[in-house]
Amino acid sequence: MIFFRKQVVGILLISLIALGAATAVQAKMLSIAGDDMNMRSGPGTNYKVMWELGKGFPLSVLKKKGDWY
């Protein structure tokens, strides 16, 4: 019985790891098209500039709000 329980737990852990890896692979990627872009702390120009990113800088989309990524 203990052996069976360990197998079930092992299969569940492997499944969760595989699911997490599949989710990470499906992340949408974008890159900066302009020369210099501002990465802000929120979806709008009234938010603080956190970083300045150059052309071609790769980004992973975490969330989209309106026209803002």
Secondary structure, 3 states (H helix, E strand, C coil): CHHHHHHHHHHHHHHHHHHHHHHHHCCCEEECCCCEEEEECCCCCCCCEEEEEECCCEEECCCCECCEC
